[in-house]
Amino acid sequence: MALRTNLFVVALALALFGNVMVYSATSKDFGTHYLVVRSAHVALGVVAFLVAKRVRYTSWRKIAPAFYLVVLASLVLVLIPAFGVEVGGARRWFDLGPVSVQPAEFAKLAAILLLSCAVARARPGSGLPLRPIAGMGLLVGLVFLEPDFGTSVVIAAGAAGVLWASELRTGDLLLAGAVAFVALAGMMLLEPYRRDRFLTFLDPWSVSDGSGYQIVQSMVAIKAGSFFGAGTGAGEGGVVVPEVQTDMIFALIGEELGLLGMVAVIGAFSFLAIASFKIALDAPSVMARCLAAGLATMLAIQTSFNIGAAMGAVPLAGMTLPFVSYGGSSMIVCFVTIGILSRISEDGERAREVGPRKKPKSGGKGRPASLDRRRRNGGTRDPRALRGG
């Protein structure tokens, strides 16, 4: 109980903290506009959390195919000029009047759900389920065409988390990991602007007036914050960091709140990662474990790349900071993630409280055959663990 409660509390605290930082980044030019919109994003995120928490994780097996098809269609439509909106050379958004929707954010969730349901049905030691992996690859390819290389990496990382937690053949997992790494490296190095980003990361100061400007300005802002920071609202006094309310919001945190603020934020995200992986380890079934591991990996990788890019430790990939950066689609997906993890934690607790049945009637090694079938298909160890859900 305490673990999943704290998981939501920390996520909500980060989201509310993000309100403060987004307002600080935008108030000089836009007043309270972004704060109001961002507050609406948080409210929608909390509603999404409450809904996701009420859904039995086994029910996602029925929801996942339809959800995948909707996301797939959205990714196709957003690439068509008549439907998608182009900003900064990328076509990633639907403009729906007062709100915009970014399908790529929901593709992260769709890929993890699809793959988790598939590997849960596979027998231990079996090979890779090729159709679901191809379906996940199709999502990655469409997101890459927007182009959105950062989200493509996050989707691949989430899929890797699912496969890592599965019971598939180890050799196949290692081969799939090697192929995915080579493919992502090729995607990064073959495109000139992405290759420039990587070379810029190696020595951003040599191109500080060009491609290295954003990274250099971010590091300068963090250095200016020193230990205690300049204070909330006092950021960007002489340091202008592009995309500070989205991709580079951690630079503003460093400038305004200093080293103490950065350590506190990193500590909060570390708790989310540790708690999420613990939920995966304690999950009541193969499907729950794979699903929780994929979601935990997704959050951890996206957080690491965002913070690392702001500090110049990893190449800039254009990823937002979960819960903190401005973005409605990202906020909803992040809170849905916490909702699913909370439900898996709750069902795991119920399964442990019920315990194994005393007198199994049939099945090898002291387990009923029906129980073995349930666990392979993604069900819990005991159906009573799902009561009240």
Buried (B, 14 or more C-beta within 10 A) or exposed (E): EEBBEEBBEBBBEBBBBBBBBBBBBBBEEEEEEBBEBBBBBBEBBBEBBEEBBEBBBBEBBEEBBEBBEEBBEBBBEBBEEEEBBEEEEBBBBBEEEEBBBBBBBBBBBBBBBBBBBBBBBBEEEBBBBEEBBEBBBBBBEBBBBBBBBBBBBBBBBBBBBBBBBBBBBEEBBEEBBEEBEEBBEEBBEEBEEBEBBBBBBEEBEEBBEEBBBBBBBBBBBBEBBEEEBBEBEEBBEEBEBEBBBBBBBBBBBBBBBBBEBBEEBBEBBEBBBEBBBBBBEBBBBBBBBBBBBBBBBBBBBBBBBBBBBBBBEBBBBBBBBBBBBBBBBBBBBBBBBBBBBBBBBBBBBBBEEBEEBEEBEEEEEEBBEBBEEBBBBBBBBBBBBBEEB
